[in-house]
Amino acid sequence: MTAFNFGNPNLFVKGQVEQIMRDPATGNIIAYDNLSSDGAVNYTFNAQEIAAGFGNGLAAIIPDTTRLTGTYTSQGFSLVHRALVTGGTLSYNAVVPVCESVTVSSGTALTVTGTPSKEYGQPASDTNVWCTVRESGVAQYSGTNYGIDPDTKTVVGFSAVAGKTYEVFYFSENASAQALAIPAAGAPAVVHLTQKYGIYAKQNNSITQSTLWGYLYLVVPKATLNGDAGIDGNQTTNTTTQFGWSAITDDSLPGMVCNDCAAPISNMAYYVIVPCAGSTSQVQALVVVGGAVTVGTSETAQIPVKYLMPDGSTVQPVYTDLSYESDNNSTATVNENGQVTGGSSPGETEVTITLTRSGLSTLTTYCNVTVS
């Protein structure tokens, strides 16, 4: 039996490194963030009691109503995330306020050079674009909407004085400006969510890569977004991007089968730990399943070598990551893929199998080969 500590005293998870959202159907990345300041993941279920027997003793506790939820806060301001949370439409060429200074050379007409556009929410029945005017240098003005004729670009109902300069406030489309249209009925996106955390080791530990030991990934195949898409900034605190998410089960699994107990159960998420030291850093030993291989002359067989992991399980290696050497090539040869070929001299030989790891110990095992 392999013994484990409840927690590794040398490793700690701290801080969120990045978050990636993908379209679950296409795999395309639709949102990315690496400015997170806070995040939480909660896995809960209801433990329902079943009472039975004399005095209504507790017979069983059945778990139900499983939920996997999370929250996320980024220090970066993002319209993309707000669009995903609300189901709103994000586009360029938004209508923006414009302040144009116009000097009247002659006459009483006040004309702007930009192209006026109706402001969001302006009545569709309006024929003119909203517009206010004040004389340059004046601290206050009435705020009267004179309107601009969108065809002539002239302020309607205003008599200018030749030689004076006026500041005209109106609205116009800006190709580089983004607008998020927030719908009255929310339609949050369903995304494939990946969150990455840093795993750190004690500074005086012998683990390589300084204090960064590896990464912890949380992978949620399908999550529906929720939360507040508002703005909370003030003079001393920046506006953040905040939202929540709830994992949903995979609806692509088959329905009822004849043997209901064997029906597949959907996984809501996965935790994955990846060491910085490499894909073989946690390998404890090399083992050859069966311990020996028998082949005939000119026949070929694969050496069944496996990685032995800390929990006692075995993992299939990439054969080319290992090196192989036969003690007697006339009896048997071995290639870079760990395939043994019987030679012209039947008998027995031994193949040495080696895993070389940078900065870590080299692992070696042996396989007896009989050529008949």
C-alpha positions as CSV (number, residue, x, y, z in Angstrom):
1,M,0.0,0.0,0.0
2,T,1.3,3.4,-0.9
3,A,1.1,6.0,1.9
4,F,0.3,9.7,1.2
5,N,0.2,12.9,3.1
6,F,-3.2,14.6,3.2
7,G,-1.3,17.7,1.9
8,N,2.1,18.2,0.4
9,P,4.1,20.3,3.0
10,N,6.4,21.6,0.3
11,L,3.8,22.8,-2.4
12,F,1.4,25.6,-2.3
13,V,-1.2,26.9,-4.8
14,K,-1.4,30.7,-4.9
15,G,-2.8,33.2,-7.4
16,Q,-4.5,32.8,-10.7
17,V,-2.2,33.0,-13.8
18,E,-4.7,33.2,-16.6
19,Q,-8.1,32.3,-17.9
20,I,-9.2,31.1,-21.3
21,M,-12.7,30.8,-22.6
22,R,-13.4,28.8,-25.7
23,D,-16.4,28.1,-27.9
24,P,-17.3,24.5,-26.8
25,A,-18.4,23.6,-30.3
26,T,-15.5,25.1,-32.4
27,G,-12.6,25.4,-29.8
28,N,-12.0,29.0,-30.9
29,I,-10.7,31.2,-28.1
30,I,-13.4,33.9,-27.4
31,A,-12.0,35.5,-24.3
32,Y,-8.6,35.6,-22.5
33,D,-7.4,37.3,-19.3
34,N,-4.3,37.3,-17.2
35,L,-5.0,40.1,-14.8
36,S,-7.1,38.2,-12.2
37,S,-7.0,39.4,-8.6
38,D,-9.5,37.0,-7.0
39,G,-11.3,33.8,-7.9
40,A,-13.1,31.0,-6.1
41,V,-14.4,27.6,-7.0
42,N,-17.1,25.8,-5.0
43,Y,-18.3,22.2,-5.3
44,T,-21.4,21.5,-3.3
45,F,-24.1,18.9,-3.0
46,N,-27.1,18.3,-0.8
47,A,-26.8,15.4,1.6
48,Q,-30.3,14.1,2.0
49,E,-31.1,12.0,5.0
50,I,-33.2,8.9,4.8
51,A,-34.7,7.8,8.1
52,A,-36.1,4.3,8.8
53,G,-36.7,1.8,11.6
54,F,-37.9,2.1,15.1
55,G,-37.4,5.6,16.4
56,N,-36.7,6.8,12.8
57,G,-33.0,6.2,13.0
58,L,-30.7,7.4,10.2
59,A,-30.5,4.7,7.5
60,A,-28.6,6.4,4.8
61,I,-27.4,9.8,3.4
62,I,-27.9,10.2,-0.3
63,P,-26.1,13.0,-2.1
64,D,-28.0,15.0,-4.7
65,T,-28.2,18.4,-6.4
66,T,-24.5,18.6,-7.2
67,R,-23.3,22.1,-8.1
68,L,-19.9,23.4,-9.3
69,T,-19.7,27.2,-9.4
70,G,-17.1,29.8,-9.4
71,T,-16.4,33.6,-9.3
72,Y,-13.8,35.6,-11.1
73,T,-12.4,39.1,-10.7
74,S,-10.0,40.7,-13.2
75,Q,-8.3,44.1,-12.6
76,G,-8.7,44.7,-16.4
77,F,-11.8,46.3,-17.7
78,S,-13.4,44.2,-20.5
79,L,-16.4,44.7,-22.7
80,V,-15.8,41.2,-24.1
81,H,-16.5,39.5,-20.8
82,R,-19.5,41.8,-20.2
83,A,-20.8,40.8,-23.6
84,L,-20.5,37.1,-22.7
85,V,-22.2,37.5,-19.3
86,T,-25.1,39.5,-20.7
87,G,-25.5,37.9,-24.1
88,G,-25.1,41.4,-25.6
89,T,-23.7,42.4,-29.0
90,L,-20.3,43.9,-29.2
91,S,-19.4,46.0,-32.3
92,Y,-17.3,48.8,-33.6
93,N,-18.3,52.1,-35.3
94,A,-20.1,53.2,-32.2
95,V,-22.0,56.6,-31.9
96,V,-19.9,58.9,-29.7
97,P,-20.3,62.5,-28.4
98,V,-18.3,65.1,-30.3
99,C,-17.4,68.7,-29.3
100,E,-16.4,70.7,-32.4
101,S,-15.2,74.3,-32.3
102,V,-16.6,76.3,-35.2
103,T,-15.7,79.9,-36.0
104,V,-18.4,81.8,-38.1
105,S,-16.8,83.8,-40.8
106,S,-19.9,85.4,-42.2
107,G,-23.7,85.0,-42.0
108,T,-25.7,83.4,-39.2
109,A,-25.5,79.7,-40.1
110,L,-23.5,77.4,-37.8
111,T,-22.2,74.3,-39.7
112,V,-20.1,71.4,-38.4
113,T,-17.6,69.3,-40.5
114,G,-18.3,65.9,-39.0
115,T,-21.2,63.6,-40.0
116,P,-24.0,63.8,-37.4
117,S,-25.6,60.5,-36.2
118,K,-28.5,59.9,-33.9
119,E,-27.6,59.1,-30.3
120,Y,-28.6,55.8,-28.8
121,G,-32.2,56.0,-27.6
122,Q,-33.0,59.2,-29.7
123,P,-36.6,58.8,-31.0
124,A,-36.7,57.3,-34.5
125,S,-39.2,59.9,-35.5
126,D,-36.7,62.7,-35.0
127,T,-35.5,64.2,-38.3
128,N,-32.5,66.0,-36.8
129,V,-29.6,64.9,-34.6
130,W,-29.5,66.1,-31.0
131,C,-27.2,69.1,-30.6
132,T,-26.4,71.8,-28.1
133,V,-24.4,75.0,-28.6
134,R,-22.4,77.4,-26.4
135,E,-20.3,80.4,-27.2
136,S,-16.6,79.7,-26.7
137,G,-15.3,80.8,-23.3
138,V,-18.7,80.9,-21.7
139,A,-18.8,78.8,-18.5
140,Q,-22.5,78.0,-18.6
141,Y,-25.1,77.4,-21.3
142,S,-28.7,76.6,-21.5
143,G,-28.4,73.0,-22.8
144,T,-31.2,73.7,-25.4
145,N,-31.3,71.0,-28.1
146,Y,-31.3,72.8,-31.4
147,G,-30.7,69.8,-33.5
148,I,-28.5,69.4,-36.6
149,D,-29.7,68.6,-40.1
150,P,-27.9,65.4,-40.9
151,D,-27.8,66.3,-44.7
152,T,-26.6,69.9,-44.5
153,K,-24.7,69.5,-41.1
154,T,-26.2,72.9,-40.1
155,V,-27.5,73.6,-36.6
156,V,-31.2,74.2,-36.8
157,G,-32.9,77.2,-35.2
158,F,-29.7,78.9,-34.1
159,S,-28.5,82.3,-35.2
160,A,-24.8,82.7,-35.0
161,V,-22.8,86.0,-34.9
162,A,-20.1,86.5,-37.6
163,G,-16.6,86.5,-36.1
164,K,-17.5,84.5,-33.0
165,T,-16.5,81.0,-32.1
166,Y,-18.9,78.4,-30.9
167,E,-18.6,74.9,-29.3
168,V,-21.1,72.5,-30.9
169,F,-21.9,69.3,-29.0
170,Y,-23.4,66.6,-31.2
171,F,-23.0,62.9,-31.9
172,S,-21.2,61.0,-34.7
173,E,-20.1,57.5,-35.6
174,N,-16.5,56.6,-34.7
175,A,-15.0,53.6,-36.5
176,S,-12.6,52.7,-33.7
177,A,-15.2,53.1,-30.9
178,Q,-16.8,49.9,-29.5
179,A,-20.3,49.6,-28.2
180,L,-21.9,46.8,-26.2
181,A,-25.6,46.5,-26.7
182,I,-27.0,45.0,-23.4
183,P,-30.3,43.1,-24.0
184,A,-33.4,43.5,-21.8
185,A,-33.4,39.7,-21.4
186,G,-30.1,38.2,-20.4
187,A,-28.7,35.4,-22.5
188,P,-25.3,34.5,-20.9
189,A,-22.9,32.5,-23.0
190,V,-21.9,28.8,-22.4
191,V,-18.2,28.4,-22.7
192,H,-15.4,25.9,-22.3
193,L,-13.5,27.4,-19.3
194,T,-9.8,26.9,-18.4
195,Q,-8.3,28.6,-15.3
196,K,-4.5,28.3,-14.6
197,Y,-3.0,28.6,-11.1
198,G,0.6,28.7,-10.0
199,I,2.1,25.9,-7.8
200,Y,5.0,27.0,-5.6
201,A,7.6,25.2,-3.6
202,K,9.5,26.2,-0.5
203,Q,12.5,28.3,-1.4
204,N,15.0,26.1,0.4
205,N,13.5,22.9,-1.1
206,S,15.7,21.0,-3.6
207,I,12.9,21.2,-6.3
208,T,14.2,23.0,-9.4
209,Q,12.7,26.0,-11.2
210,S,13.3,28.3,-8.2
211,T,10.0,28.7,-6.2
212,L,7.7,27.9,-9.2
213,W,7.1,24.2,-9.1
214,G,4.3,23.8,-11.7
215,Y,0.8,24.8,-12.6
216,L,-2.7,23.7,-11.6
217,Y,-5.4,23.8,-14.3
218,L,-9.1,23.8,-13.7
219,V,-10.9,22.6,-16.9
220,V,-14.7,23.0,-17.1
221,P,-16.0,21.6,-20.4
222,K,-19.2,23.6,-20.2
223,A,-20.0,26.6,-18.0
224,T,-22.7,29.1,-18.2
225,L,-21.7,32.6,-17.2
226,N,-23.6,34.9,-14.8
227,G,-23.0,37.9,-12.6
228,D,-22.9,41.7,-12.5
229,A,-21.8,43.4,-15.8
230,G,-21.9,46.8,-14.2
231,I,-19.2,49.4,-13.3
232,D,-18.0,50.0,-9.8
233,G,-15.0,52.3,-10.1
234,N,-14.3,55.5,-8.1
235,Q,-11.6,58.1,-7.8
236,T,-9.3,55.7,-5.9
237,T,-10.3,52.3,-7.1
238,N,-10.3,51.0,-10.7
239,T,-13.3,49.4,-12.3
240,T,-12.8,45.6,-12.4
241,T,-14.4,42.9,-14.5
242,Q,-16.5,40.5,-12.3
243,F,-18.6,37.5,-13.1
244,G,-19.6,34.1,-11.9
245,W,-20.0,30.7,-13.7
246,S,-21.8,27.4,-13.1
247,A,-20.7,24.1,-14.6
248,I,-23.4,22.3,-16.6
249,T,-23.3,18.6,-17.5
250,D,-22.6,17.4,-21.0
251,D,-25.8,17.0,-23.0
252,S,-24.1,14.9,-25.7
253,L,-24.0,11.8,-23.6
254,P,-26.4,9.0,-24.7
255,G,-29.7,8.5,-23.0
256,M,-31.0,5.4,-21.2
257,V,-29.3,2.1,-21.9
258,C,-30.3,-1.5,-21.1
259,N,-28.0,-1.7,-18.1
260,D,-28.6,1.6,-16.3
261,C,-25.9,1.1,-13.8
262,A,-23.3,1.1,-16.6
263,A,-24.5,4.3,-18.1
264,P,-21.8,6.9,-18.4
265,I,-21.8,9.7,-15.8
266,S,-20.7,13.2,-17.0
267,N,-17.8,14.9,-15.3
268,M,-18.4,18.5,-14.5
269,A,-14.7,19.5,-14.4
270,Y,-11.1,18.4,-14.1
271,Y,-8.2,19.4,-11.9
272,V,-4.8,18.9,-13.7
273,I,-1.4,19.4,-12.1
274,V,1.6,19.9,-14.4
275,P,5.1,20.0,-13.0
276,C,7.6,22.5,-14.5
277,A,10.3,19.9,-14.3
278,G,8.9,17.9,-17.3
279,S,6.5,15.2,-18.2
280,T,8.7,12.4,-16.6
281,S,9.6,14.2,-13.4
282,Q,7.1,12.2,-11.3
283,V,8.1,8.8,-12.7
284,Q,9.3,6.6,-9.8
285,A,10.7,3.7,-11.8
286,L,10.6,1.8,-15.1
287,V,8.9,-1.6,-15.1
288,V,8.7,-4.3,-17.8
289,V,5.3,-6.0,-17.7
290,G,5.9,-9.8,-17.5
291,G,9.7,-9.1,-17.1
292,A,10.7,-10.9,-20.3
293,V,10.1,-11.1,-24.1
294,T,10.4,-14.2,-26.3
295,V,10.7,-13.9,-30.1
296,G,11.7,-16.1,-33.0
297,T,14.6,-15.5,-35.4
298,S,13.8,-12.5,-37.5
299,E,10.6,-11.9,-35.6
300,T,9.8,-8.6,-33.9
301,A,8.2,-7.8,-30.5
302,Q,7.6,-4.7,-28.5
303,I,9.2,-4.4,-25.1
304,P,6.3,-3.8,-22.7
305,V,8.0,-1.2,-20.6
306,K,5.9,1.2,-18.4
307,Y,6.3,4.1,-16.1
308,L,5.6,3.4,-12.4
309,M,3.9,6.5,-10.8
310,P,3.8,7.6,-7.2
311,D,0.3,6.1,-6.6
312,G,1.4,2.6,-7.8
313,S,-0.2,3.0,-11.2
314,T,1.5,2.5,-14.5
315,V,1.6,4.9,-17.5
316,Q,2.3,4.1,-21.1
317,P,5.6,6.0,-22.1
318,V,6.5,7.5,-25.4
319,Y,8.9,4.8,-26.5
320,T,11.3,7.2,-28.2
321,D,11.8,9.1,-24.9
322,L,13.8,6.0,-23.7
323,S,17.1,4.5,-24.8
324,Y,17.7,0.8,-25.4
325,E,20.8,-1.3,-25.6
326,S,21.1,-5.1,-26.2
327,D,24.0,-7.0,-24.6
328,N,24.3,-9.2,-27.7
329,N,23.2,-7.9,-31.1
330,S,23.8,-11.2,-32.8
331,T,21.1,-12.7,-30.6
332,A,18.7,-9.7,-30.6
333,T,18.7,-6.1,-31.7
334,V,16.5,-3.3,-30.4
335,N,15.5,-0.1,-32.2
336,E,14.7,3.4,-30.9
337,N,11.1,2.5,-30.5
338,G,11.9,-0.4,-28.1
339,Q,11.1,-3.1,-30.7
340,V,13.2,-6.2,-30.4
341,T,14.2,-8.3,-33.4
342,G,15.5,-11.8,-33.1
343,G,19.0,-12.3,-34.6
344,S,20.8,-15.2,-36.3
345,S,22.1,-16.7,-33.0
346,P,19.2,-18.0,-30.9
347,G,19.7,-17.7,-27.2
348,E,19.2,-15.2,-24.4
349,T,20.3,-11.6,-24.1
350,E,19.4,-8.6,-21.9
351,V,18.2,-5.2,-23.0
352,T,19.0,-2.2,-20.8
353,I,16.3,0.4,-20.8
354,T,17.2,3.9,-19.7
355,L,15.2,7.1,-19.0
356,T,17.5,10.2,-18.9
357,R,16.1,13.3,-17.2
358,S,17.7,16.8,-17.1
359,G,18.4,17.7,-13.5
360,L,16.8,14.5,-12.2
361,S,18.0,11.0,-11.5
362,T,18.4,8.5,-14.4
363,L,16.1,5.5,-14.2
364,T,17.1,2.1,-15.5
365,T,15.5,-1.3,-15.9
366,Y,16.2,-4.5,-17.8
367,C,14.3,-6.9,-20.0
368,N,15.4,-10.5,-20.6
369,V,15.0,-11.5,-24.3
370,T,14.9,-15.1,-25.4
371,V,15.3,-15.8,-29.2
372,S,14.1,-19.3,-30.2
